[in-house]
């Protein structure tokens, strides 16, 4: 049970980091491609 909680925390941390990375990519793309 403890391992499940540990895995869930890791998954949420990874999802948060991935969404942050995706948001920064979108922001950079907008800066590059906007006139």
Helices and strands as residue ranges (DSSP letters): H 2-33
